[in-house]
Amino acid sequence: MEGLLGGVRVLDLSQDIAGSFCARLLADYGAEVVKVEPPGGAALRRMGPFYKDDPHPEKSLLFFVLNLNKLGVTLNIESEGGRKILKELARDADVIVETYKPSYMSSLDLAYDQLEKLNPGLVLTSITPFGQYGPYSRYEGEEIVSYAMGAIMSISGTRDRAPLKHGGFQAQYEAGLNAAAATSMALFLQGMTGEGQHLDISTTECVGSTMIANQTLYSFTGATQTRRSPEGSAFGHPMPCADGWVIAQTGAGADWNHMARFFDRPQLLEPRFVEQARSAEYDQELDAVLLDAIKDRGKRDLFRTASEMRMLFGLVQTPEDLAHCPQLKARGFFREVDHPVMGKLMVPAVLFNSSQTPYQPGRPAPLLGQHNLATYRDRMGYTGADLVQLRQLDII
């Protein structure tokens, strides 16, 4: 069954997480995506974690997950011959995804206005830390820089410590999601009018967009959200239980009587705790009651009991918990992929379900240069002798 983006051709020139994730999302839902790597391999191949801790270019788990469902070729676009081949590929492409510094593509005669002459319908999706223009556009960026500059660090953590960055590469994934959405919208216009365009995605702006409620608060009142108080484990902070951490909040369908029964602590019905609006002075006492109430109880039992009482309640799931989460299992979130070097691995795959074009398990991430012959010889007509010469010249 053809996916939502069936028939769309994409060239993925990206070397980082954001661009690779953007292109993978397009591939997941039907686009034919060709990962274009330099002859030595994309930088992501050298980024861990590695399968069984073996730092091998075909065993980067990050590269593996971010490049599912793609074809793969090698091409040195800094060489004259490589640029010639890329322009040939661009003539038949609907989308190019790139994450180079602003002006880099222009320095290679591959800027959008030059590619547009070859293919007026081309969508060029560029993802950079700060965008293509503006006073910061030439600055270097990294995950932690985007978190800081996007303001989310200013409200993360507790007030007694420095601003906190969340774990992982969430800024990069946010940029990839936004870029995939923007690309899909540009493809919609392309399908109606035949026109292409240059999409300018700023990772910092993607992070900052999640702060819109705080920005509105500041615009109207001059107020800003502060980091959390270091005190007060309950109702807003994770609380430790016998086998992990949980988080409980008031509201939803549960009243304070439900809460007292859930925690099995009658003293919670005392006026000093019931009157929530005036209970700040009793935070530490309340914490002591709640933490003592759950310290010997298991997190899954707490979760089931809380749901029965219509409480807002969550588990702080670890990666192991996530891998065995019954909700994700029921929805088919994880899928098994068979890689020629690493074997069968479970991967997070399905980001959304569509009724007419369900997610189809596809191919694993490509080996380095795996589809050179299929692309350069079979599709583009280069001969075997041509390919030998291109390899000798370090073009592919």
DRENDO-1510 file (C-alpha; in Angstrom, 1 decimal, always signed):
<recs>
REC; n; res; u; v; w
REC; 1; MET; +0.0; +0.0; +0.0 .
REC; 2; GLU; +1.3; +3.4; -1.0 .
REC; 3; GLY; +1.8; +5.8; +2.0 .
REC; 4; LEU; +0.6; +9.3; +2.5 .
REC; 5; LEU; +3.6; +10.6; +0.7 .
REC; 6; GLY; +3.8; +7.9; -2.0 .
REC; 7; GLY; +5.5; +9.2; -5.1 .
REC; 8; VAL; +7.4; +11.9; -3.4 .
REC; 9; ARG; +11.2; +11.9; -3.9 .
REC; 10; VAL; +13.5; +13.3; -1.2 .
REC; 11; LEU; +17.3; +13.9; -1.1 .
REC; 12; ASP; +18.5; +13.9; +2.5 .
REC; 13; LEU; +21.8; +15.8; +2.7 .
REC; 14; SER; +21.7; +16.3; +6.5 .
REC; 15; GLN; +24.4; +15.3; +8.8 .
REC; 16; ASP; +22.6; +15.8; +12.1 .
REC; 17; ILE; +19.7; +14.6; +14.2 .
REC; 18; ALA; +17.2; +17.3; +13.1 .
REC; 19; GLY; +17.5; +16.9; +9.4 .
REC; 20; SER; +17.8; +13.1; +9.5 .
REC; 21; PHE; +14.6; +12.9; +11.7 .
REC; 22; CYS; +12.7; +15.2; +9.3 .
REC; 23; ALA; +13.6; +13.0; +6.3 .
REC; 24; ARG; +12.9; +9.8; +8.2 .
REC; 25; LEU; +9.4; +11.0; +9.0 .
REC; 26; LEU; +8.9; +11.6; +5.3 .
REC; 27; ALA; +10.2; +8.2; +4.5 .
REC; 28; ASP; +8.1; +6.5; +7.1 .
REC; 29; TYR; +4.9; +7.7; +5.4 .
REC; 30; GLY; +5.8; +6.7; +1.9 .
REC; 31; ALA; +8.3; +9.1; +0.4 .
REC; 32; GLU; +11.3; +7.7; -1.4 .
REC; 33; VAL; +14.2; +9.2; +0.6 .
REC; 34; VAL; +17.8; +8.9; -0.5 .
REC; 35; LYS; +20.4; +9.6; +2.2 .
REC; 36; VAL; +23.3; +11.3; +0.6 .
REC; 37; GLU; +26.5; +10.9; +2.6 .
REC; 38; PRO; +30.1; +11.9; +2.0 .
REC; 39; PRO; +32.3; +8.9; +1.0 .
REC; 40; GLY; +33.6; +8.5; +4.5 .
REC; 41; GLY; +30.0; +8.4; +5.9 .
REC; 42; ALA; +27.8; +10.9; +7.7 .
REC; 43; ALA; +28.9; +12.3; +11.1 .
REC; 44; LEU; +26.0; +10.4; +12.8 .
REC; 45; ARG; +27.7; +7.1; +12.0 .
REC; 46; ARG; +30.4; +8.1; +14.5 .
REC; 47; MET; +28.0; +9.1; +17.2 .
REC; 48; GLY; +27.0; +6.6; +20.0 .
REC; 49; PRO; +25.5; +4.7; +21.5 .
REC; 50; PHE; +26.8; +1.8; +19.5 .
REC; 51; TYR; +25.3; -1.7; +19.3 .
REC; 52; LYS; +27.1; -3.9; +21.9 .
REC; 53; ASP; +29.5; -0.9; +22.5 .
REC; 54; ASP; +31.3; -1.6; +19.2 .
REC; 55; PRO; +32.2; +1.8; +17.6 .
REC; 56; HIS; +31.6; +0.6; +14.1 .
REC; 57; PRO; +30.1; +2.9; +11.3 .
REC; 58; GLU; +27.3; +0.4; +10.7 .
REC; 59; LYS; +26.5; +0.0; +14.4 .
REC; 60; SER; +25.5; +3.5; +15.5 .
REC; 61; LEU; +22.1; +3.1; +17.0 .
REC; 62; LEU; +21.4; +6.8; +16.5 .
REC; 63; PHE; +22.1; +6.6; +12.8 .
REC; 64; PHE; +20.1; +3.4; +12.6 .
REC; 65; VAL; +16.9; +4.8; +14.1 .
REC; 66; LEU; +17.1; +8.2; +12.3 .
REC; 67; ASN; +17.6; +6.7; +8.9 .
REC; 68; LEU; +15.0; +3.9; +8.7 .
REC; 69; ASN; +13.2; +3.4; +5.4 .
REC; 70; LYS; +15.8; +5.3; +3.4 .
REC; 71; LEU; +18.0; +4.4; +0.5 .
REC; 72; GLY; +21.7; +5.4; +0.8 .
REC; 73; VAL; +24.4; +6.7; -1.5 .
REC; 74; THR; +27.8; +8.3; -1.1 .
REC; 75; LEU; +28.6; +11.6; -2.8 .
REC; 76; ASN; +31.2; +14.2; -2.3 .
REC; 77; ILE; +29.3; +17.4; -3.1 .
REC; 78; GLU; +32.4; +19.5; -2.4 .
REC; 79; SER; +33.9; +18.1; -5.6 .
REC; 80; GLU; +32.9; +19.5; -9.1 .
REC; 81; GLY; +31.9; +16.0; -10.2 .
REC; 82; GLY; +29.8; +15.5; -7.0 .
REC; 83; ARG; +28.0; +18.8; -7.5 .
REC; 84; LYS; +27.2; +17.8; -11.1 .
REC; 85; ILE; +25.6; +14.5; -9.9 .
REC; 86; LEU; +23.7; +16.2; -7.2 .
REC; 87; LYS; +22.2; +18.6; -9.7 .
REC; 88; GLU; +21.1; +15.7; -11.8 .
REC; 89; LEU; +19.5; +14.1; -8.8 .
REC; 90; ALA; +17.8; +17.5; -7.9 .
REC; 91; ARG; +16.1; +17.7; -11.3 .
REC; 92; ASP; +13.9; +14.7; -10.3 .
REC; 93; ALA; +13.6; +15.4; -6.6 .
REC; 94; ASP; +10.6; +17.0; -4.9 .
REC; 95; VAL; +12.4; +17.8; -1.7 .
REC; 96; ILE; +16.0; +18.4; -0.5 .
REC; 97; VAL; +16.7; +18.4; +3.3 .
REC; 98; GLU; +19.9; +20.0; +4.4 .
REC; 99; THR; +21.4; +21.3; +7.7 .
REC; 100; TYR; +24.5; +23.1; +6.6 .
REC; 101; LYS; +25.5; +26.5; +7.8 .
REC; 102; PRO; +23.8; +29.4; +5.9 .
REC; 103; SER; +25.7; +30.3; +2.7 .
REC; 104; TYR; +27.4; +26.9; +2.6 .
REC; 105; MET; +25.1; +25.6; -0.2 .
REC; 106; SER; +25.5; +28.9; -2.0 .
REC; 107; SER; +29.3; +28.5; -1.9 .
REC; 108; LEU; +28.9; +25.3; -3.8 .
REC; 109; ASP; +26.5; +26.8; -6.4 .
REC; 110; LEU; +23.7; +24.8; -4.8 .
REC; 111; ALA; +21.7; +27.6; -3.3 .
REC; 112; TYR; +17.9; +27.5; -3.7 .
REC; 113; ASP; +17.8; +30.1; -6.5 .
REC; 114; GLN; +20.3; +28.0; -8.5 .
REC; 115; LEU; +18.5; +24.7; -7.8 .
REC; 116; GLU; +15.2; +26.3; -8.6 .
REC; 117; LYS; +16.4; +27.0; -12.2 .
REC; 118; LEU; +16.9; +23.2; -12.6 .
REC; 119; ASN; +13.6; +22.2; -10.9 .
REC; 120; PRO; +11.0; +25.0; -10.3 .
REC; 121; GLY; +8.9; +22.7; -8.2 .
REC; 122; LEU; +11.7; +21.8; -5.7 .
REC; 123; VAL; +11.2; +22.3; -2.0 .
REC; 124; LEU; +14.5; +23.0; -0.2 .
REC; 125; THR; +14.2; +22.5; +3.6 .
REC; 126; SER; +17.0; +24.1; +5.5 .
REC; 127; ILE; +17.4; +23.5; +9.3 .
REC; 128; THR; +20.0; +25.6; +11.2 .
REC; 129; PRO; +20.4; +26.7; +14.8 .
REC; 130; PHE; +19.2; +30.3; +14.3 .
REC; 131; GLY; +17.8; +30.4; +10.7 .
REC; 132; GLN; +19.2; +31.7; +7.4 .
REC; 133; TYR; +19.3; +35.4; +8.3 .
REC; 134; GLY; +19.5; +37.7; +11.4 .
REC; 135; PRO; +22.4; +38.7; +13.6 .
REC; 136; TYR; +22.9; +35.2; +15.1 .
REC; 137; SER; +22.5; +33.3; +11.8 .
REC; 138; ARG; +26.2; +32.6; +11.4 .
REC; 139; TYR; +26.7; +31.5; +15.0 .
REC; 140; GLU; +27.4; +28.0; +16.0 .
REC; 141; GLY; +24.6; +26.1; +17.7 .
REC; 142; GLU; +24.2; +22.9; +19.7 .
REC; 143; GLU; +21.4; +21.2; +21.6 .
REC; 144; ILE; +22.2; +22.9; +24.9 .
REC; 145; VAL; +22.5; +26.3; +23.1 .
REC; 146; SER; +19.1; +25.9; +21.6 .
REC; 147; TYR; +17.6; +25.0; +25.0 .
REC; 148; ALA; +19.2; +28.1; +26.5 .
REC; 149; MET; +18.4; +30.5; +23.7 .
REC; 150; GLY; +14.9; +29.2; +23.3 .
REC; 151; ALA; +14.1; +30.1; +26.9 .
REC; 152; ILE; +13.0; +26.7; +28.1 .
REC; 153; MET; +16.0; +26.4; +30.3 .
REC; 154; SER; +14.9; +29.5; +32.2 .
REC; 155; ILE; +11.9; +27.6; +33.6 .
REC; 156; SER; +13.5; +24.2; +34.0 .
REC; 157; GLY; +14.8; +22.9; +37.3 .
REC; 158; THR; +14.5; +24.4; +40.7 .
REC; 159; ARG; +15.1; +27.9; +41.9 .
REC; 160; ASP; +18.0; +27.0; +44.2 .
REC; 161; ARG; +20.1; +25.7; +41.3 .
REC; 162; ALA; +21.2; +26.8; +37.9 .
REC; 163; PRO; +18.8; +26.4; +34.9 .
REC; 164; LEU; +18.4; +22.8; +33.8 .
REC; 165; LYS; +18.5; +21.2; +30.4 .
REC; 166; HIS; +16.3; +18.2; +29.8 .
REC; 167; GLY; +18.1; +15.0; +28.8 .
REC; 168; GLY; +18.6; +13.8; +25.3 .
REC; 169; PHE; +18.3; +15.8; +22.1 .
REC; 170; GLN; +14.7; +17.2; +22.3 .
REC; 171; ALA; +15.5; +20.5; +20.6 .
REC; 172; GLN; +16.8; +18.5; +17.6 .
REC; 173; TYR; +13.7; +16.3; +17.5 .
REC; 174; GLU; +11.5; +19.4; +17.8 .
REC; 175; ALA; +13.2; +21.0; +14.8 .
REC; 176; GLY; +12.9; +17.7; +12.8 .
REC; 177; LEU; +9.2; +17.5; +13.6 .
REC; 178; ASN; +8.6; +21.1; +12.6 .
REC; 179; ALA; +10.6; +20.7; +9.4 .
REC; 180; ALA; +8.7; +17.6; +8.4 .
REC; 181; ALA; +5.4; +19.4; +9.0 .
REC; 182; ALA; +6.5; +22.5; +7.0 .
REC; 183; THR; +7.8; +20.3; +4.2 .
REC; 184; SER; +4.5; +18.4; +4.0 .
REC; 185; MET; +2.6; +21.7; +3.7 .
REC; 186; ALA; +5.0; +22.9; +1.0 .
REC; 187; LEU; +4.4; +19.6; -0.8 .
REC; 188; PHE; +0.6; +20.3; -0.6 .
REC; 189; LEU; +1.1; +23.6; -2.4 .
REC; 190; GLN; +3.5; +22.0; -4.8 .
REC; 191; GLY; +0.9; +19.5; -5.7 .
REC; 192; MET; -1.7; +22.2; -6.5 .
REC; 193; THR; +0.5; +24.8; -8.3 .
REC; 194; GLY; +3.7; +23.0; -9.2 .
REC; 195; GLU; +5.6; +25.7; -7.2 .
REC; 196; GLY; +8.5; +24.9; -4.9 .
REC; 197; GLN; +10.0; +27.1; -2.2 .
REC; 198; HIS; +12.8; +27.4; +0.3 .
REC; 199; LEU; +11.8; +26.5; +3.9 .
REC; 200; ASP; +13.9; +28.2; +6.6 .
REC; 201; ILE; +13.7; +26.3; +9.9 .
REC; 202; SER; +15.4; +27.7; +13.1 .
REC; 203; THR; +15.9; +25.1; +15.9 .
REC; 204; THR; +16.0; +27.9; +18.5 .
REC; 205; GLU; +12.6; +29.2; +17.2 .
REC; 206; CYS; +11.2; +25.7; +17.3 .
REC; 207; VAL; +12.2; +25.4; +21.0 .
REC; 208; GLY; +10.9; +29.0; +21.7 .
REC; 209; SER; +7.6; +28.2; +20.1 .
REC; 210; THR; +6.9; +25.8; +23.0 .
REC; 211; MET; +7.1; +28.8; +25.3 .
REC; 212; ILE; +4.2; +30.6; +23.7 .
REC; 213; ALA; +2.1; +30.6; +26.9 .
REC; 214; ASN; +5.0; +32.2; +28.8 .
REC; 215; GLN; +5.6; +34.7; +26.1 .
REC; 216; THR; +2.0; +35.7; +26.1 .
REC; 217; LEU; +2.1; +36.1; +29.9 .
REC; 218; TYR; +5.1; +38.4; +29.6 .
REC; 219; SER; +3.5; +40.4; +26.8 .
REC; 220; PHE; +0.3; +41.1; +28.7 .
REC; 221; THR; +1.5; +41.4; +32.3 .
REC; 222; GLY; +5.2; +41.6; +32.3 .
REC; 223; ALA; +5.3; +38.4; +34.4 .
REC; 224; THR; +7.6; +35.5; +33.9 .
REC; 225; GLN; +7.3; +31.9; +35.0 .
REC; 226; THR; +10.1; +30.9; +37.4 .
REC; 227; ARG; +11.7; +27.6; +38.1 .
REC; 228; ARG; +10.1; +25.4; +40.7 .
REC; 229; SER; +10.5; +25.7; +44.4 .
REC; 230; PRO; +13.1; +23.2; +45.7 .
REC; 231; GLU; +10.7; +22.3; +48.4 .
REC; 232; GLY; +7.4; +20.5; +47.8 .
REC; 233; SER; +7.7; +17.0; +46.4 .
REC; 234; ALA; +4.0; +16.6; +46.2 .
REC; 235; PHE; +1.6; +17.7; +43.4 .
REC; 236; GLY; +4.1; +18.9; +40.8 .
REC; 237; HIS; +7.3; +17.1; +41.6 .
REC; 238; PRO; +8.1; +13.4; +41.2 .
REC; 239; MET; +7.7; +11.4; +44.4 .
REC; 240; PRO; +9.8; +8.3; +45.1 .
REC; 241; CYS; +7.9; +5.0; +45.8 .
REC; 242; ALA; +9.2; +1.5; +46.4 .
REC; 243; ASP; +10.3; +0.8; +42.9 .
REC; 244; GLY; +10.7; +4.1; +41.1 .
REC; 245; TRP; +9.0; +7.5; +40.8 .
REC; 246; VAL; +5.5; +8.8; +40.3 .
REC; 247; ILE; +3.8; +12.1; +39.9 .
REC; 248; ALA; +0.3; +13.0; +41.3 .
REC; 249; GLN; -1.7; +16.1; +40.8 .
REC; 250; THR; -5.0; +17.5; +42.1 .
REC; 251; GLY; -7.8; +18.1; +39.8 .
REC; 252; ALA; -9.6; +16.1; +37.1 .
REC; 253; GLY; -12.4; +13.9; +38.6 .
REC; 254; ALA; -10.9; +13.4; +42.0 .
REC; 255; ASP; -11.7; +15.5; +45.0 .
REC; 256; TRP; -9.6; +15.8; +48.2 .
REC; 257; ASN; -11.5; +12.9; +49.8 .
REC; 258; HIS; -10.4; +10.7; +47.0 .
REC; 259; MET; -6.8; +11.8; +47.6 .
REC; 260; ALA; -7.0; +11.0; +51.2 .
REC; 261; ARG; -8.3; +7.5; +50.5 .
REC; 262; PHE; -5.7; +6.9; +47.8 .
REC; 263; PHE; -2.8; +7.8; +50.1 .
REC; 264; ASP; -4.6; +6.1; +53.0 .
REC; 265; ARG; -3.8; +8.9; +55.3 .
REC; 266; PRO; -6.8; +10.3; +57.3 .
REC; 267; GLN; -4.8; +13.3; +58.5 .
REC; 268; LEU; -4.9; +14.7; +54.9 .
REC; 269; LEU; -8.5; +15.7; +55.7 .
REC; 270; GLU; -7.3; +18.1; +58.4 .
REC; 271; PRO; -8.2; +21.7; +57.5 .
REC; 272; ARG; -4.6; +22.8; +57.1 .
REC; 273; PHE; -4.3; +20.3; +54.2 .
REC; 274; VAL; -7.8; +20.6; +52.8 .
REC; 275; GLU; -7.6; +24.4; +52.3 .
REC; 276; GLN; -5.2; +24.1; +49.3 .
REC; 277; ALA; -5.2; +27.9; +48.7 .
REC; 278; ARG; -3.7; +28.5; +52.1 .
REC; 279; SER; -1.6; +25.4; +52.4 .
REC; 280; ALA; +1.8; +26.7; +51.2 .
REC; 281; GLU; +3.0; +27.1; +54.8 .
REC; 282; TYR; +2.3; +23.4; +55.3 .
REC; 283; ASP; +4.1; +22.2; +52.2 .
REC; 284; GLN; +6.9; +20.4; +54.0 .
REC; 285; GLU; +4.4; +18.7; +56.4 .
REC; 286; LEU; +2.2; +17.6; +53.5 .
REC; 287; ASP; +5.3; +16.2; +51.7 .
REC; 288; ALA; +6.2; +14.2; +54.7 .
REC; 289; VAL; +2.8; +12.6; +54.9 .
REC; 290; LEU; +2.6; +11.8; +51.1 .
REC; 291; LEU; +6.1; +10.4; +50.8 .
REC; 292; ASP; +5.6; +8.2; +53.8 .
REC; 293; ALA; +2.3; +7.0; +52.4 .
REC; 294; ILE; +3.8; +5.6; +49.2 .
REC; 295; LYS; +7.4; +4.7; +50.1 .
REC; 296; ASP; +6.5; +1.0; +50.3 .
REC; 297; ARG; +4.0; +0.8; +47.5 .
REC; 298; GLY; +4.8; -0.2; +43.9 .
REC; 299; LYS; +4.5; +2.4; +41.1 .
REC; 300; ARG; +2.2; +0.2; +38.9 .
REC; 301; ASP; -0.2; -0.6; +41.7 .
REC; 302; LEU; -0.3; +3.1; +42.5 .
REC; 303; PHE; -1.0; +3.9; +38.9 .
REC; 304; ARG; -3.9; +1.5; +38.6 .
REC; 305; THR; -5.4; +2.6; +41.9 .
REC; 306; ALA; -5.1; +6.3; +40.9 .
REC; 307; SER; -6.8; +5.7; +37.5 .
REC; 308; GLU; -9.7; +4.0; +39.3 .
REC; 309; MET; -10.1; +7.1; +41.4 .
REC; 310; ARG; -10.0; +9.4; +38.3 .
REC; 311; MET; -6.8; +11.1; +39.6 .
REC; 312; LEU; -4.2; +12.8; +37.5 .
REC; 313; PHE; -1.3; +10.5; +38.0 .
REC; 314; GLY; +1.7; +9.3; +36.0 .
REC; 315; LEU; +4.6; +7.0; +36.2 .
REC; 316; VAL; +8.1; +8.3; +35.6 .
REC; 317; GLN; +8.9; +5.7; +33.0 .
REC; 318; THR; +12.4; +4.6; +32.4 .
REC; 319; PRO; +13.6; +3.4; +28.9 .
REC; 320; GLU; +13.0; -0.2; +30.1 .
REC; 321; ASP; +9.4; +0.7; +31.2 .
REC; 322; LEU; +8.8; +2.4; +27.9 .
REC; 323; ALA; +10.0; -0.7; +26.0 .
REC; 324; HIS; +7.4; -2.8; +27.8 .
REC; 325; CYS; +4.6; -0.2; +28.1 .
REC; 326; PRO; +1.3; -2.0; +27.5 .
REC; 327; GLN; -0.2; +1.1; +26.0 .
REC; 328; LEU; +2.5; +1.5; +23.4 .
REC; 329; LYS; +2.4; -2.2; +22.7 .
REC; 330; ALA; -1.3; -2.1; +22.0 .
REC; 331; ARG; -0.8; +0.7; +19.5 .
REC; 332; GLY; +2.1; -1.0; +17.8 .
REC; 333; PHE; +4.5; +1.9; +18.5 .
REC; 334; PHE; +7.6; -0.3; +18.5 .
REC; 335; ARG; +8.4; -2.4; +15.4 .
REC; 336; GLU; +11.1; -5.0; +14.7 .
REC; 337; VAL; +13.6; -4.1; +12.0 .
REC; 338; ASP; +16.2; -6.6; +10.6 .
REC; 339; HIS; +19.5; -4.9; +10.0 .
REC; 340; PRO; +22.2; -6.8; +7.9 .
REC; 341; VAL; +24.9; -6.1; +10.5 .
REC; 342; MET; +23.2; -5.8; +13.8 .
REC; 343; GLY; +20.3; -8.3; +13.3 .
REC; 344; LYS; +16.8; -7.8; +14.5 .
REC; 345; LEU; +16.1; -4.8; +16.7 .
REC; 346; MET; +13.0; -3.1; +18.1 .
REC; 347; VAL; +12.7; +0.5; +17.3 .
REC; 348; PRO; +10.3; +3.4; +18.1 .
REC; 349; ALA; +8.5; +3.7; +14.7 .
REC; 350; VAL; +4.9; +4.8; +14.6 .
REC; 351; LEU; +4.4; +8.5; +15.4 .
REC; 352; PHE; +0.7; +8.6; +14.3 .
REC; 353; ASN; -1.9; +6.2; +12.8 .
REC; 354; SER; -3.8; +6.9; +9.6 .
REC; 355; SER; -6.9; +4.9; +8.8 .
REC; 356; GLN; -6.4; +4.6; +5.0 .
REC; 357; THR; -2.6; +4.4; +4.8 .
REC; 358; PRO; -1.3; +2.6; +7.9 .
REC; 359; TYR; +2.3; +2.6; +8.8 .
REC; 360; GLN; +4.2; +0.0; +6.8 .
REC; 361; PRO; +7.4; -1.5; +8.3 .
REC; 362; GLY; +10.1; -0.8; +5.8 .
REC; 363; ARG; +13.8; -1.1; +5.3 .
REC; 364; PRO; +16.6; -0.7; +7.9 .
REC; 365; ALA; +19.0; +2.3; +7.7 .
REC; 366; PRO; +21.2; +1.9; +4.7 .
REC; 367; LEU; +24.7; +0.6; +4.8 .
REC; 368; LEU; +27.3; +3.1; +3.6 .
REC; 369; GLY; +26.9; +3.5; -0.2 .
REC; 370; GLN; +24.4; +0.6; -0.3 .
REC; 371; HIS; +22.4; +1.9; -3.1 .
REC; 372; ASN; +25.1; +3.5; -5.2 .
REC; 373; LEU; +24.6; +1.0; -8.1 .
REC; 374; ALA; +20.8; +1.2; -8.0 .
REC; 375; THR; +20.9; +5.0; -8.1 .
REC; 376; TYR; +23.9; +5.9; -10.3 .
REC; 377; ARG; +23.9; +3.0; -12.7 .
REC; 378; ASP; +20.4; +1.7; -12.9 .
REC; 379; ARG; +18.5; +5.0; -12.5 .
REC; 380; MET; +20.9; +7.6; -13.8 .
REC; 381; GLY; +22.7; +5.5; -16.5 .
REC; 382; TYR; +26.3; +5.7; -15.4 .
REC; 383; THR; +28.4; +2.8; -16.5 .
REC; 384; GLY; +30.5; +0.5; -14.5 .
REC; 385; ALA; +33.6; +2.2; -15.8 .
REC; 386; ASP; +32.1; +5.6; -14.8 .
REC; 387; LEU; +31.6; +4.4; -11.3 .
REC; 388; VAL; +35.1; +3.0; -10.9 .
REC; 389; GLN; +36.4; +6.4; -12.0 .
REC; 390; LEU; +34.1; +8.3; -9.6 .
REC; 391; ARG; +35.4; +6.1; -6.7 .
REC; 392; GLN; +39.0; +6.7; -7.7 .
REC; 393; LEU; +38.4; +10.5; -7.7 .
REC; 394; ASP; +36.7; +10.2; -4.3 .
REC; 395; ILE; +33.4; +11.6; -5.7 .
REC; 396; ILE; +31.4; +8.6; -4.5 .
</recs>
